[in-house]
Amino acid sequence: MQWRLFIVLSSRSQAASRYYRRIPLMSILADAGHTILLETSGAHDISKVDPRVHRIMDLKTPGSGEVEKNLWSNINHLTLRDEVKFVMGSREDYEWSRDKVQRYDLPSRCHAVLFSPIFGRIDPREIVEWILADKLNVRFQLQMHKFIWSPTQRGV
C-alpha cells in the first residue's frame, strides 16, 4: 500500500533563500503523488513553484506595515488551484483589500479569496457585515488556532 500525504508548507516567516530552497522539494513530493499546499507571503515569487502545488498567498494590507513587500506580478501566476488571503485589522484594510479583489478580479483568477481579521484588533462581525453589504465574492475565515490555544502561543 502506498501512502498519499497531504502536506502543508509555510514560508510566510522565512527568508527568501529558505523559500526558494523548498521549490525542488515540492516537485519531488508532487511527483510521488502527494498533495502539497504552500502558505506563502505575497512577497515571494510564486511563478517558480510547481503548478501542481496549491498556493495560498497572503497579500499584506496597509495595517500590517508590510504592504510594500507585496510582489504584484504574482497575481499573473495565480491559477484556479490557488487562494489569496487578506488579513485585516481595520476598515481601511478592508477597503484596500476589497479594492484589490475587484481591481484584479481575484475570484475569477483563483479558487478562493479569503478575508480574515487580526485577532483582537477588529470585531470579526464587522468584516462579515462589510462583505455582505458589498456583496463581495470572498470567504470569511477565523484564525482557529487563536481560539483553540492561547492567542499568544507560538508554533500552533
N, C-alpha and C positions, 0 to 999 in steps of 0.2 A: 504494500500500500504506500503510495506517495502522498506526503502531506502537502497541502496547499496553504500557505500562510497569508495572513492579512497583516501587512507591515506598515507602520506609520513612522516616518522620519520627520524630525523637526529641525529646521535650520534658522528659525527666527532669531535666536540669540547667538548664532555662531558667526565667526569671522568668515568673510567670503572665501578665504583659502580652504577652510574646512568644508564649506558648502560645495565647492567645485570638486573636491576630492571624493565626495559621495556620488557623483554622477555615474561613474562606471559601476559602482555597486548596485545602483538602481537598475541598470540594464541587465546585469548578471541575475539579479533576483527576478526580474520580469521574464528573462529567458527561461528560468526554472519554473515559470507558471504561477508565480506568486502575485498577489495584488499589492501594489505599492501606493501609498499616499504620502505626499510630501507637503508638509506645512512650512511655508516659507514667507519671508518678508518680501514685499514688493520691491525691495532694494536689490535683490539678486536676480540675475538674468535667467529666466526660465526657458529660453529658447534652446539651450543645450541639454535640457532634461529629456530623457527618453519619452516619446509620445505615449507610451503605454502607462506611464505614471500619472496618477490623479494628483494634480497640483492644487493646493489650497493656498491662495496668495492673499496676504494681509496688506491692504493698502493703508498706509499711515494717514490719519486725519490731522488737521491743524492742532488739535488739543494734545496730540502725542509729542509735539515738538520735533517730529522727525519727517514731516511731510516732504521736505526737500530731498529725502533719500529715495522716494518712490521712483522707480525706473518705468516711465510711461510706455516705453517700447514693448514692455511685457504684454500689454493689452493686445497687441497684434499677434501674439503667440498663444492666446487662450483658445481652448477647444471645448467642445461640449462635455468633456470629461472633467473639466476644471471647475473650481469655485473661487470666488473673490469675496474676501471678508473685510468689513469695516468695523472697527471697534471705536465707539464714540462716548464722549463724556459731556456733551453739551448740545444745545440746539444748533450752534454754529457747526459743530462736527457733523450733525445730522444733515443739515442743508448742504454742506460741502459734499458729503457722501451721496446724497440724493442727486445733486448736480452731476457728479461723475457717473453715476449709474445711467442717467438719461443721456448725457453727452456722448458716452462711449457705447450706448445701447448694450450694456453688460448682460442683461438677461438673454439676449439672443446670441451672445458670444460664448457663454459658459453654462455649465449645468445648474449652478445656483449662485445667487448673490446673498450674502449673509450680513445682517446687521446685529451687532452685539453691544450692550452697554459696558462701560468701565465700571466694575463693581464698586459700589459706594460713592460714585461721583454723579450718577444720574439715575432717576427712577426709571426702571425698565418700562413701566406702563406709559411714560411719556413718549418713548420711542415708538411703541406699538401704536399709540394714538396718532402720531405723525405719519407713520407708514399707512395706516388706514385712511386718514384724511387725504393723503396724496395719492392713494390707490397705487402704491409702488409695488412692483413685481419683485419683491425680495422676501427672504425668510428671516425670521427673528430667532435669535438663539441667546441663551444664557450661558455663562461660563460655569457649568455644573460643578466643577471641582471647587469653586468658591463657596458653594452651598453644602457640599458633602464634607469637606475638610475646612479647617480654619482658612479664612481668606488670605492670611499671610504665609501659609505653609508652602514651601518650595518643593519642586520636584514631583508634583502630583498632576 
